Amino acid sequence: VNRSWRAVKRYLGWFNPIRQFRFLFELFSHKVLRWFSMVILIAMFVANILVVALSGHPFYAVTLAG
Protein backbone atom coordinates (compact mmCIF):
# COMPACT_ATOMS: atom_id res chain seq x y z
CA VAL A 1 0.00 0.00 0.00
CA ASN A 2 2.91 2.33 0.76
CA ARG A 3 4.31 2.08 -2.77
CA SER A 4 0.84 2.65 -4.17
CA TRP A 5 0.46 5.92 -2.29
CA ARG A 6 3.92 7.01 -3.40
CA ALA A 7 2.93 6.31 -7.00
CA VAL A 8 -0.23 8.37 -6.57
CA LYS A 9 1.82 11.25 -5.15
CA ARG A 10 4.38 10.97 -7.96
CA TYR A 11 1.70 11.23 -10.68
CA LEU A 12 -0.39 13.85 -8.90
CA GLY A 13 -0.06 16.22 -11.85
CA TRP A 14 -1.79 13.66 -14.08
CA PHE A 15 -5.08 13.88 -12.17
CA ASN A 16 -6.88 15.86 -14.85
CA PRO A 17 -9.96 13.81 -15.79
CA ILE A 18 -10.44 15.63 -19.08
CA ARG A 19 -6.93 15.09 -20.42
CA GLN A 20 -5.93 11.88 -18.65
CA PHE A 21 -9.17 9.91 -18.39
CA ARG A 22 -7.59 6.57 -19.32
CA PHE A 23 -4.82 6.95 -16.75
CA LEU A 24 -7.30 7.78 -13.99
CA PHE A 25 -9.52 4.86 -14.98
CA GLU A 26 -6.55 2.47 -14.89
CA LEU A 27 -5.40 3.83 -11.54
CA PHE A 28 -8.87 3.54 -10.05
CA SER A 29 -9.59 0.09 -11.41
CA HIS A 30 -6.22 -1.35 -10.46
CA LYS A 31 -5.37 0.23 -7.12
CA VAL A 32 -8.52 1.55 -5.49
CA LEU A 33 -10.74 -1.41 -6.31
CA ARG A 34 -7.99 -3.76 -5.17
CA TRP A 35 -7.82 -1.97 -1.82
CA PHE A 36 -11.58 -2.26 -1.29
CA SER A 37 -12.11 -5.71 -2.76
CA MET A 38 -12.65 -7.36 0.64
CA VAL A 39 -15.28 -4.77 1.60
CA ILE A 40 -17.04 -5.27 -1.74
CA LEU A 41 -17.01 -9.07 -1.34
CA ILE A 42 -18.43 -8.88 2.19
CA ALA A 43 -21.19 -6.51 0.99
CA MET A 44 -22.07 -8.91 -1.83
CA PHE A 45 -22.21 -11.83 0.63
CA VAL A 46 -24.50 -9.92 2.98
CA ALA A 47 -26.71 -8.92 0.05
CA ASN A 48 -26.92 -12.56 -1.03
CA ILE A 49 -27.95 -13.60 2.49
CA LEU A 50 -30.66 -10.91 2.47
CA VAL A 51 -31.98 -12.11 -0.89
CA VAL A 52 -32.18 -15.68 0.42
CA ALA A 53 -33.92 -14.57 3.61
CA LEU A 54 -36.42 -12.26 1.95
CA SER A 55 -37.27 -14.15 -1.23
CA GLY A 56 -37.55 -17.71 0.01
CA HIS A 57 -36.82 -18.99 -3.49
CA PRO A 58 -34.78 -22.23 -3.45
CA PHE A 59 -32.53 -21.11 -6.33
CA TYR A 60 -30.97 -18.38 -4.20
CA ALA A 61 -30.49 -20.76 -1.28
CA VAL A 62 -28.65 -23.21 -3.54
CA THR A 63 -26.41 -20.46 -4.92
CA LEU A 64 -25.59 -19.31 -1.40
CA ALA A 65 -24.71 -22.86 -0.38
CA GLY A 66 -22.30 -23.09 -3.28
mmCIF file as gemmi writes it, N, C-alpha and C atoms, coordinates in Angstrom:
data_model
loop_
_atom_site.group_PDB
_atom_site.id
_atom_site.type_symbol
_atom_site.label_atom_id
_atom_site.label_alt_id
_atom_site.label_comp_id
_atom_site.label_asym_id
_atom_site.label_entity_id
_atom_site.label_seq_id
_atom_site.pdbx_PDB_ins_code
_atom_site.Cartn_x
_atom_site.Cartn_y
_atom_site.Cartn_z
_atom_site.occupancy
_atom_site.B_iso_or_equiv
_atom_site.pdbx_formal_charge
_atom_site.auth_seq_id
_atom_site.auth_asym_id
_atom_site.pdbx_PDB_model_num
ATOM 1 N N . VAL Axp A 1 ? 0.839 -1.189 0 1 0 ? 1 A 1
ATOM 2 C CA . VAL Axp A 1 ? 0 0 0 1 0 ? 1 A 1
ATOM 3 C C . VAL Axp A 1 ? 0.881 1.249 0 1 0 ? 1 A 1
ATOM 4 N N . ASN Axp A 2 ? 2.019 1.176 0.683 1 0 ? 2 A 1
ATOM 5 C CA . ASN Axp A 2 ? 2.913 2.326 0.755 1 0 ? 2 A 1
ATOM 6 C C . ASN Axp A 2 ? 3.414 2.73 -0.624 1 0 ? 2 A 1
ATOM 7 N N . ARG Axp A 3 ? 3.835 1.755 -1.419 1 0 ? 3 A 1
ATOM 8 C CA . ARG Axp A 3 ? 4.31 2.079 -2.766 1 0 ? 3 A 1
ATOM 9 C C . ARG Axp A 3 ? 3.183 2.621 -3.627 1 0 ? 3 A 1
ATOM 10 N N . SER Axp A 4 ? 1.979 2.153 -3.391 1 0 ? 4 A 1
ATOM 11 C CA . SER Axp A 4 ? 0.845 2.651 -4.17 1 0 ? 4 A 1
ATOM 12 C C . SER Axp A 4 ? 0.595 4.127 -3.888 1 0 ? 4 A 1
ATOM 13 N N . TRP Axp A 5 ? 0.661 4.51 -2.622 1 0 ? 5 A 1
ATOM 14 C CA . TRP Axp A 5 ? 0.458 5.915 -2.288 1 0 ? 5 A 1
ATOM 15 C C . TRP Axp A 5 ? 1.583 6.78 -2.828 1 0 ? 5 A 1
ATOM 16 N N . ARG Axp A 6 ? 2.811 6.251 -2.816 1 0 ? 6 A 1
ATOM 17 C CA . ARG Axp A 6 ? 3.923 7.01 -3.399 1 0 ? 6 A 1
ATOM 18 C C . ARG Axp A 6 ? 3.724 7.196 -4.897 1 0 ? 6 A 1
ATOM 19 N N . ALA Axp A 7 ? 3.203 6.183 -5.567 1 0 ? 7 A 1
ATOM 20 C CA . ALA Axp A 7 ? 2.933 6.306 -7.002 1 0 ? 7 A 1
ATOM 21 C C . ALA Axp A 7 ? 1.843 7.339 -7.259 1 0 ? 7 A 1
ATOM 22 N N . VAL Axp A 8 ? 0.834 7.376 -6.419 1 0 ? 8 A 1
ATOM 23 C CA . VAL Axp A 8 ? -0.229 8.371 -6.573 1 0 ? 8 A 1
ATOM 24 C C . VAL Axp A 8 ? 0.346 9.772 -6.386 1 0 ? 8 A 1
ATOM 25 N N . LYS Axp A 9 ? 1.208 9.943 -5.376 1 0 ? 9 A 1
ATOM 26 C CA . LYS Axp A 9 ? 1.824 11.249 -5.151 1 0 ? 9 A 1
ATOM 27 C C . LYS Axp A 9 ? 2.736 11.644 -6.304 1 0 ? 9 A 1
ATOM 28 N N . ARG Axp A 10 ? 3.445 10.67 -6.88 1 0 ? 10 A 1
ATOM 29 C CA . ARG Axp A 10 ? 4.378 10.968 -7.962 1 0 ? 10 A 1
ATOM 30 C C . ARG Axp A 10 ? 3.632 11.446 -9.205 1 0 ? 10 A 1
ATOM 31 N N . TYR Axp A 11 ? 2.471 10.869 -9.49 1 0 ? 11 A 1
ATOM 32 C CA . TYR Axp A 11 ? 1.703 11.232 -10.677 1 0 ? 11 A 1
ATOM 33 C C . TYR Axp A 11 ? 0.554 12.176 -10.358 1 0 ? 11 A 1
ATOM 34 N N . LEU Axp A 12 ? 0.689 12.959 -9.32 1 0 ? 12 A 1
ATOM 35 C CA . LEU Axp A 12 ? -0.392 13.848 -8.901 1 0 ? 12 A 1
ATOM 36 C C . LEU Axp A 12 ? -0.744 14.871 -9.98 1 0 ? 12 A 1
ATOM 37 N N . GLY Axp A 13 ? 0.217 15.268 -10.782 1 0 ? 13 A 1
ATOM 38 C CA . GLY Axp A 13 ? -0.057 16.218 -11.854 1 0 ? 13 A 1
ATOM 39 C C . GLY Axp A 13 ? -0.89 15.631 -12.981 1 0 ? 13 A 1
ATOM 40 N N . TRP Axp A 14 ? -1.027 14.325 -13.019 1 0 ? 14 A 1
ATOM 41 C CA . TRP Axp A 14 ? -1.79 13.66 -14.08 1 0 ? 14 A 1
ATOM 42 C C . TRP Axp A 14 ? -3.269 13.519 -13.728 1 0 ? 14 A 1
ATOM 43 N N . PHE Axp A 15 ? -3.703 14.064 -12.612 1 0 ? 15 A 1
ATOM 44 C CA . PHE Axp A 15 ? -5.079 13.884 -12.17 1 0 ? 15 A 1
ATOM 45 C C . PHE Axp A 15 ? -6.009 14.92 -12.797 1 0 ? 15 A 1
ATOM 46 N N . ASN Axp A 16 ? -5.973 15.011 -14.095 1 0 ? 16 A 1
ATOM 47 C CA . ASN Axp A 16 ? -6.878 15.86 -14.85 1 0 ? 16 A 1
ATOM 48 C C . ASN Axp A 16 ? -7.822 14.931 -15.613 1 0 ? 16 A 1
ATOM 49 N N . PRO Axp A 17 ? -9.074 14.798 -15.172 1 0 ? 17 A 1
ATOM 50 C CA . PRO Axp A 17 ? -9.964 13.809 -15.787 1 0 ? 17 A 1
ATOM 51 C C . PRO Axp A 17 ? -10.298 14.097 -17.251 1 0 ? 17 A 1
ATOM 52 N N . ILE Axp A 18 ? -10.141 15.312 -17.685 1 0 ? 18 A 1
ATOM 53 C CA . ILE Axp A 18 ? -10.443 15.626 -19.08 1 0 ? 18 A 1
ATOM 54 C C . ILE Axp A 18 ? -9.305 15.181 -19.991 1 0 ? 18 A 1
ATOM 55 N N . ARG Axp A 19 ? -8.079 15.414 -19.576 1 0 ? 19 A 1
ATOM 56 C CA . ARG Axp A 19 ? -6.932 15.092 -20.423 1 0 ? 19 A 1
ATOM 57 C C . ARG Axp A 19 ? -6.404 13.683 -20.192 1 0 ? 19 A 1
ATOM 58 N N . GLN Axp A 20 ? -6.527 13.167 -18.986 1 0 ? 20 A 1
ATOM 59 C CA . GLN Axp A 20 ? -5.926 11.875 -18.647 1 0 ? 20 A 1
ATOM 60 C C . GLN Axp A 20 ? -6.975 10.891 -18.142 1 0 ? 20 A 1
ATOM 61 N N . PHE Axp A 21 ? -8.087 10.772 -18.851 1 0 ? 21 A 1
ATOM 62 C CA . PHE Axp A 21 ? -9.171 9.909 -18.385 1 0 ? 21 A 1
ATOM 63 C C . PHE Axp A 21 ? -8.732 8.45 -18.309 1 0 ? 21 A 1
ATOM 64 N N . ARG Axp A 22 ? -8.008 7.981 -19.31 1 0 ? 22 A 1
ATOM 65 C CA . ARG Axp A 22 ? -7.594 6.572 -19.325 1 0 ? 22 A 1
ATOM 66 C C . ARG Axp A 22 ? -6.662 6.262 -18.156 1 0 ? 22 A 1
ATOM 67 N N . PHE Axp A 23 ? -5.73 7.161 -17.869 1 0 ? 23 A 1
ATOM 68 C CA . PHE Axp A 23 ? -4.818 6.955 -16.746 1 0 ? 23 A 1
ATOM 69 C C . PHE Axp A 23 ? -5.582 6.883 -15.434 1 0 ? 23 A 1
ATOM 70 N N . LEU Axp A 24 ? -6.524 7.79 -15.235 1 0 ? 24 A 1
ATOM 71 C CA . LEU Axp A 24 ? -7.302 7.777 -13.994 1 0 ? 24 A 1
ATOM 72 C C . LEU Axp A 24 ? -8.164 6.528 -13.883 1 0 ? 24 A 1
ATOM 73 N N . PHE Axp A 25 ? -8.725 6.087 -14.999 1 0 ? 25 A 1
ATOM 74 C CA . PHE Axp A 25 ? -9.517 4.861 -14.981 1 0 ? 25 A 1
ATOM 75 C C . PHE Axp A 25 ? -8.645 3.661 -14.622 1 0 ? 25 A 1
ATOM 76 N N . GLU Axp A 26 ? -7.451 3.575 -15.201 1 0 ? 26 A 1
ATOM 77 C CA . GLU Axp A 26 ? -6.551 2.466 -14.891 1 0 ? 26 A 1
ATOM 78 C C . GLU Axp A 26 ? -6.108 2.511 -13.436 1 0 ? 26 A 1
ATOM 79 N N . LEU Axp A 27 ? -5.807 3.698 -12.937 1 0 ? 27 A 1
ATOM 80 C CA . LEU Axp A 27 ? -5.396 3.83 -11.542 1 0 ? 27 A 1
ATOM 81 C C . LEU Axp A 27 ? -6.524 3.408 -10.612 1 0 ? 27 A 1
ATOM 82 N N . PHE Axp A 28 ? -7.735 3.885 -10.897 1 0 ? 28 A 1
ATOM 83 C CA . PHE Axp A 28 ? -8.871 3.544 -10.049 1 0 ? 28 A 1
ATOM 84 C C . PHE Axp A 28 ? -9.166 2.053 -10.096 1 0 ? 28 A 1
ATOM 85 N N . SER Axp A 29 ? -9.21 1.496 -11.292 1 0 ? 29 A 1
ATOM 86 C CA . SER Axp A 29 ? -9.589 0.092 -11.406 1 0 ? 29 A 1
ATOM 87 C C . SER Axp A 29 ? -8.519 -0.835 -10.853 1 0 ? 29 A 1
ATOM 88 N N . HIS Axp A 30 ? -7.273 -0.449 -10.922 1 0 ? 30 A 1
ATOM 89 C CA . HIS Axp A 30 ? -6.218 -1.346 -10.457 1 0 ? 30 A 1
ATOM 90 C C . HIS Axp A 30 ? -5.945 -1.183 -8.968 1 0 ? 30 A 1
ATOM 91 N N . LYS Axp A 31 ? -5.787 0.016 -8.501 1 0 ? 31 A 1
ATOM 92 C CA . LYS Axp A 31 ? -5.365 0.23 -7.123 1 0 ? 31 A 1
ATOM 93 C C . LYS Axp A 31 ? -6.539 0.354 -6.159 1 0 ? 31 A 1
ATOM 94 N N . VAL Axp A 32 ? -7.448 1.262 -6.443 1 0 ? 32 A 1
ATOM 95 C CA . VAL Axp A 32 ? -8.515 1.55 -5.485 1 0 ? 32 A 1
ATOM 96 C C . VAL Axp A 32 ? -9.452 0.362 -5.333 1 0 ? 32 A 1
ATOM 97 N N . LEU Axp A 33 ? -9.855 -0.247 -6.428 1 0 ? 33 A 1
ATOM 98 C CA . LEU Axp A 33 ? -10.736 -1.408 -6.315 1 0 ? 33 A 1
ATOM 99 C C . LEU Axp A 33 ? -10.035 -2.579 -5.643 1 0 ? 33 A 1
ATOM 100 N N . ARG Axp A 34 ? -8.726 -2.695 -5.836 1 0 ? 34 A 1
ATOM 101 C CA . ARG Axp A 34 ? -7.988 -3.763 -5.167 1 0 ? 34 A 1
ATOM 102 C C . ARG Axp A 34 ? -7.954 -3.528 -3.659 1 0 ? 34 A 1
ATOM 103 N N . TRP Axp A 35 ? -7.832 -2.266 -3.244 1 0 ? 35 A 1
ATOM 104 C CA . TRP Axp A 35 ? -7.816 -1.971 -1.816 1 0 ? 35 A 1
ATOM 105 C C . TRP Axp A 35 ? -9.157 -2.288 -1.162 1 0 ? 35 A 1
ATOM 106 N N . PHE Axp A 36 ? -10.251 -2.076 -1.866 1 0 ? 36 A 1
ATOM 107 C CA . PHE Axp A 36 ? -11.581 -2.259 -1.294 1 0 ? 36 A 1
ATOM 108 C C . PHE Axp A 36 ? -12.247 -3.568 -1.708 1 0 ? 36 A 1
ATOM 109 N N . SER Axp A 37 ? -11.5 -4.478 -2.266 1 0 ? 37 A 1
ATOM 110 C CA . SER Axp A 37 ? -12.109 -5.715 -2.76 1 0 ? 37 A 1
ATOM 111 C C . SER Axp A 37 ? -12.722 -6.536 -1.626 1 0 ? 37 A 1
ATOM 112 N N . MET Axp A 38 ? -12.097 -6.576 -0.463 1 0 ? 38 A 1
ATOM 113 C CA . MET Axp A 38 ? -12.655 -7.356 0.641 1 0 ? 38 A 1
ATOM 114 C C . MET Axp A 38 ? -13.969 -6.745 1.126 1 0 ? 38 A 1
ATOM 115 N N . VAL Axp A 39 ? -14.046 -5.442 1.19 1 0 ? 39 A 1
ATOM 116 C CA . VAL Axp A 39 ? -15.283 -4.775 1.604 1 0 ? 39 A 1
ATOM 117 C C . VAL Axp A 39 ? -16.394 -5.052 0.593 1 0 ? 39 A 1
ATOM 118 N N . ILE Axp A 40 ? -16.058 -5.002 -0.688 1 0 ? 40 A 1
ATOM 119 C CA . ILE Axp A 40 ? -17.041 -5.268 -1.736 1 0 ? 40 A 1
ATOM 120 C C . ILE Axp A 40 ? -17.529 -6.711 -1.662 1 0 ? 40 A 1
ATOM 121 N N . LEU Axp A 41 ? -16.619 -7.658 -1.44 1 0 ? 41 A 1
ATOM 122 C CA . LEU Axp A 41 ? -17.013 -9.068 -1.345 1 0 ? 41 A 1
ATOM 123 C C . LEU Axp A 41 ? -17.906 -9.325 -0.136 1 0 ? 41 A 1
ATOM 124 N N . ILE Axp A 42 ? -17.597 -8.712 0.993 1 0 ? 42 A 1
ATOM 125 C CA . ILE Axp A 42 ? -18.433 -8.878 2.187 1 0 ? 42 A 1
ATOM 126 C C . ILE Axp A 42 ? -19.82 -8.282 1.947 1 0 ? 42 A 1
ATOM 127 N N . ALA Axp A 43 ? -19.887 -7.128 1.297 1 0 ? 43 A 1
ATOM 128 C CA . ALA Axp A 43 ? -21.185 -6.513 0.993 1 0 ? 43 A 1
ATOM 129 C C . ALA Axp A 43 ? -22.005 -7.392 0.057 1 0 ? 43 A 1
ATOM 130 N N . MET Axp A 44 ? -21.353 -8.007 -0.92 1 0 ? 44 A 1
ATOM 131 C CA . MET Axp A 44 ? -22.068 -8.911 -1.826 1 0 ? 44 A 1
ATOM 132 C C . MET Axp A 44 ? -22.573 -10.145 -1.082 1 0 ? 44 A 1
ATOM 133 N N . PHE Axp A 45 ? -21.792 -10.673 -0.151 1 0 ? 45 A 1
ATOM 134 C CA . PHE Axp A 45 ? -22.207 -11.835 0.626 1 0 ? 45 A 1
ATOM 135 C C . PHE Axp A 45 ? -23.415 -11.496 1.501 1 0 ? 45 A 1
ATOM 136 N N . VAL Axp A 46 ? -23.368 -10.343 2.148 1 0 ? 46 A 1
ATOM 137 C CA . VAL Axp A 46 ? -24.496 -9.916 2.984 1 0 ? 46 A 1
ATOM 138 C C . VAL Axp A 46 ? -25.742 -9.698 2.124 1 0 ? 46 A 1
ATOM 139 N N . ALA Axp A 47 ? -25.573 -9.114 0.949 1 0 ? 47 A 1
ATOM 140 C CA . ALA Axp A 47 ? -26.711 -8.917 0.051 1 0 ? 47 A 1
ATOM 141 C C . ALA Axp A 47 ? -27.297 -10.253 -0.389 1 0 ? 47 A 1
ATOM 142 N N . ASN Axp A 48 ? -26.446 -11.24 -0.639 1 0 ? 48 A 1
ATOM 143 C CA . ASN Axp A 48 ? -26.924 -12.563 -1.029 1 0 ? 48 A 1
ATOM 144 C C . ASN Axp A 48 ? -27.701 -13.214 0.113 1 0 ? 48 A 1
ATOM 145 N N . ILE Axp A 49 ? -27.233 -13.058 1.327 1 0 ? 49 A 1
ATOM 146 C CA . ILE Axp A 49 ? -27.954 -13.598 2.487 1 0 ? 49 A 1
ATOM 147 C C . ILE Axp A 49 ? -29.325 -12.928 2.612 1 0 ? 49 A 1
ATOM 148 N N . LEU Axp A 50 ? -29.383 -11.616 2.394 1 0 ? 50 A 1
ATOM 149 C CA . LEU Axp A 50 ? -30.665 -10.914 2.468 1 0 ? 50 A 1
ATOM 150 C C . LEU Axp A 50 ? -31.629 -11.373 1.378 1 0 ? 50 A 1
ATOM 151 N N . VAL Axp A 51 ? -31.121 -11.621 0.191 1 0 ? 51 A 1
ATOM 152 C CA . VAL Axp A 51 ? -31.98 -12.109 -0.894 1 0 ? 51 A 1
ATOM 153 C C . VAL Axp A 51 ? -32.543 -13.476 -0.541 1 0 ? 51 A 1
ATOM 154 N N . VAL Axp A 52 ? -31.711 -14.344 0.024 1 0 ? 52 A 1
ATOM 155 C CA . VAL Axp A 52 ? -32.18 -15.677 0.418 1 0 ? 52 A 1
ATOM 156 C C . VAL Axp A 52 ? -33.234 -15.562 1.508 1 0 ? 52 A 1
ATOM 157 N N . ALA Axp A 53 ? -32.986 -14.7 2.494 1 0 ? 53 A 1
ATOM 158 C CA . ALA Axp A 53 ? -33.916 -14.572 3.612 1 0 ? 53 A 1
ATOM 159 C C . ALA Axp A 53 ? -35.242 -13.942 3.193 1 0 ? 53 A 1
ATOM 160 N N . LEU Axp A 54 ? -35.198 -12.982 2.309 1 0 ? 54 A 1
ATOM 161 C CA . LEU Axp A 54 ? -36.419 -12.258 1.955 1 0 ? 54 A 1
ATOM 162 C C . LEU Axp A 54 ? -37.213 -12.901 0.824 1 0 ? 54 A 1
ATOM 163 N N . SER Axp A 55 ? -36.547 -13.607 -0.082 1 0 ? 55 A 1
ATOM 164 C CA . SER Axp A 55 ? -37.275 -14.154 -1.227 1 0 ? 55 A 1
ATOM 165 C C . SER Axp A 55 ? -37.848 -15.538 -0.939 1 0 ? 55 A 1
ATOM 166 N N . GLY Axp A 56 ? -37.091 -16.366 -0.26 1 0 ? 56 A 1
ATOM 167 C CA . GLY Axp A 56 ? -37.548 -17.715 0.01 1 0 ? 56 A 1
ATOM 168 C C . GLY Axp A 56 ? -37.491 -18.631 -1.198 1 0 ? 56 A 1
ATOM 169 N N . HIS Axp A 57 ? -36.93 -18.187 -2.275 1 0 ? 57 A 1
ATOM 170 C CA . HIS Axp A 57 ? -36.819 -18.991 -3.493 1 0 ? 57 A 1
ATOM 171 C C . HIS Axp A 57 ? -35.653 -19.969 -3.341 1 0 ? 57 A 1
ATOM 172 N N . PRO Axp A 58 ? -35.85 -21.242 -3.664 1 0 ? 58 A 1
ATOM 173 C CA . PRO Axp A 58 ? -34.783 -22.233 -3.451 1 0 ? 58 A 1
ATOM 174 C C . PRO Axp A 58 ? -33.543 -22.011 -4.32 1 0 ? 58 A 1
ATOM 175 N N . PHE Axp A 59 ? -33.687 -21.361 -5.471 1 0 ? 59 A 1
ATOM 176 C CA . PHE Axp A 59 ? -32.525 -21.113 -6.328 1 0 ? 59 A 1
ATOM 177 C C . PHE Axp A 59 ? -31.477 -20.284 -5.6 1 0 ? 59 A 1
ATOM 178 N N . TYR Axp A 60 ? -31.915 -19.243 -4.903 1 0 ? 60 A 1
ATOM 179 C CA . TYR Axp A 60 ? -30.974 -18.38 -4.201 1 0 ? 60 A 1
ATOM 180 C C . TYR Axp A 60 ? -30.328 -19.104 -3.027 1 0 ? 60 A 1
ATOM 181 N N . ALA Axp A 61 ? -31.069 -19.981 -2.375 1 0 ? 61 A 1
ATOM 182 C CA . ALA Axp A 61 ? -30.492 -20.763 -1.278 1 0 ? 61 A 1
ATOM 183 C C . ALA Axp A 61 ? -29.418 -21.711 -1.792 1 0 ? 61 A 1
ATOM 184 N N . VAL Axp A 62 ? -29.65 -22.305 -2.957 1 0 ? 62 A 1
ATOM 185 C CA . VAL Axp A 62 ? -28.65 -23.206 -3.544 1 0 ? 62 A 1
ATOM 186 C C . VAL Axp A 62 ? -27.406 -22.428 -3.949 1 0 ? 62 A 1
ATOM 187 N N . THR Axp A 63 ? -27.584 -21.25 -4.523 1 0 ? 63 A 1
ATOM 188 C CA . THR Axp A 63 ? -26.414 -20.465 -4.916 1 0 ? 63 A 1
ATOM 189 C C . THR Axp A 63 ? -25.627 -19.983 -3.71 1 0 ? 63 A 1
ATOM 190 N N . LEU Axp A 64 ? -26.3 -19.7 -2.611 1 0 ? 64 A 1
ATOM 191 C CA . LEU Axp A 64 ? -25.592 -19.307 -1.397 1 0 ? 64 A 1
ATOM 192 C C . LEU Axp A 64 ? -24.822 -20.48 -0.819 1 0 ? 64 A 1
ATOM 193 N N . ALA Axp A 65 ? -25.383 -21.673 -0.921 1 0 ? 65 A 1
ATOM 194 C CA . ALA Axp A 65 ? -24.711 -22.859 -0.38 1 0 ? 65 A 1
ATOM 195 C C . ALA Axp A 65 ? -23.487 -23.239 -1.208 1 0 ? 65 A 1
ATOM 196 N N . GLY Axp A 66 ? -23.478 -22.805 -2.434 1 0 ? 66 A 1
ATOM 197 C CA . GLY Axp A 66 ? -22.301 -23.085 -3.278 1 0 ? 66 A 1
ATOM 198 C C . GLY Axp A 66 ? -22.52 -24.293 -4.082 1 0 ? 66 A 1
